[in-house]
Every structure is written in C-alpha cells, then in structure tokens.
Amino acid sequence: MVKNLNQLKKALVPGVRYKVLNHCRPECIGETRVITGANTAGFYSDTEVRTGKAKWLAWGSAKHWSFDCGICINYTDQHATNLVMAFQFLEVANA
C-alpha cells in the first residue's frame, strides 16, 4: 500500500493500472487507466483501450498529496481544497 509520495513514484511504472475514484473533471471518474511513462516531473497514463491520448499529471510537492487506506489523492494546493484526482491501484508493481 502506498503511504507517501516517494512510494508512489516508485509504484507508477509502465503497465501498472489504477482506477480514478474522483476527479476535477467528472467525465474521468470511474476510468481505469494504465501508466505509460513516468519521470522526475510526473507521469503519463492512458485508458485501458489505449487511445494514444495520454494524460499527464505532475508530481507537485508532497504537501499536495494525501494517502489514505490505499487511495492516493492529489490537490492543487496544500490546504486540500482543490481536488485534482483521487485514485487507487488495481495492482502494484514489484519493487
């Protein structure tokens, strides 16, 4: 289970899937996405049907993230008032 930003960065490797539980764009809620790439600035993911339109999420700083019972939540600010996305892994890569 991911408990901090450092663990999240290690877990998001190509091929790992996650489910979007909440999102700032309602049409994204419920999507199952696949990590297509990650680097020091953030990560890319695409839907399971691989549309080729990968979405990008920058890491931001640790204060913009919270981790609760396996759910990873990203906010635009440190006060947790503006949700970007909440997601949960469907499987975790072997580290």
C-alpha positions as MATLAB code, in Angstrom:
seq = 'MVKNLNQLKKALVPGVRYKVLNHCRPECIGETRVITGANTAGFYSDTEVRTGKAKWLAWGSAKHWSFDCGICINYTDQHATNLVMAFQFLEVANA';
ca = [
       0.000    0.000    0.000;
       1.350    3.427   -0.982;
       1.805    5.680    2.050;
       3.784    8.647    0.696;
       4.894   10.425   -2.473;
       8.224    8.599   -2.634;
       6.479    5.209   -2.619;
       4.004    6.469   -5.237;
       6.812    7.498   -7.585;
       8.332    4.019   -7.310;
       4.988    2.278   -7.858;
       3.988    4.154  -11.026;
       5.834    2.173  -13.659;
       4.588    1.423  -17.188;
       1.843   -1.177  -17.251;
       0.501   -0.582  -13.741;
      -3.255    0.071  -13.690;
      -5.301    2.328  -11.435;
      -8.935    3.355  -11.101;
      -9.958    7.022  -10.903;
     -12.246    7.398   -7.875;
     -12.718   11.165   -8.023;
     -11.516   13.837  -10.426;
     -11.817   17.561  -11.085;
     -13.328   16.589  -14.466;
     -16.411   14.434  -13.781;
     -16.122   12.559  -17.100;
     -12.885   10.964  -15.842;
     -14.432    9.422  -12.710;
     -14.546    5.647  -12.949;
     -11.878    5.324  -15.642;
      -9.369    2.525  -15.399;
      -6.036    3.895  -16.571;
      -2.631    2.371  -17.386;
       0.690    4.058  -16.643;
       2.523    4.662  -19.924;
       5.530    6.540  -18.554;
       6.941    8.376  -15.553;
       9.901   10.638  -14.855;
      11.081   13.079  -12.209;
       8.405   15.651  -13.158;
       5.308   13.433  -13.230;
       3.616   10.568  -15.029;
       1.571    9.752  -18.117;
      -1.389    7.408  -18.255;
      -3.874    6.294  -20.886;
      -7.204    4.492  -20.720;
      -7.152    0.709  -20.936;
      -8.257    0.856  -24.576;
      -5.068    2.852  -25.296;
      -6.466    5.845  -27.164;
      -2.985    7.275  -27.625;
      -4.111   10.450  -25.873;
      -2.081   10.048  -22.713;
      -2.854   12.379  -19.824;
      -0.113   13.991  -17.786;
      -0.077   14.584  -14.029;
       2.829   16.476  -12.496;
       4.042   15.274   -9.118;
       3.937   18.655   -7.443;
       5.209   18.649   -3.887;
       4.440   16.154   -1.145;
       2.185   18.693    0.582;
      -0.192   18.450   -2.405;
      -0.756   14.727   -1.831;
      -2.531   12.645    0.772;
      -2.639    8.872    1.157;
      -5.456    7.105    2.963;
      -6.104    3.332    3.029;
      -4.567    2.782   -0.396;
      -6.174    5.836   -2.020;
      -3.824    8.437   -3.483;
      -5.233   11.974   -3.585;
      -3.690   14.968   -5.358;
      -4.706   18.595   -4.725;
      -3.694   21.858   -6.382;
      -2.826   23.398   -3.015;
      -1.519   22.375    0.374;
      -4.852   23.039    2.092;
      -6.597   20.124    0.336;
      -9.332   22.369   -1.025;
      -8.974   21.871   -4.801;
      -9.019   18.213   -5.831;
      -7.140   17.170   -8.945;
      -7.617   13.411   -8.725;
      -8.123   10.535   -6.297;
      -7.162    7.049   -7.442;
      -6.475    3.543   -6.231;
      -4.102    0.969   -7.689;
      -5.596   -2.171   -9.154;
      -2.184   -3.799   -8.801;
       1.185   -2.609   -7.567;
       4.476   -3.189   -9.375;
       7.064   -5.384   -7.715;
       9.775   -3.090   -6.428;
];
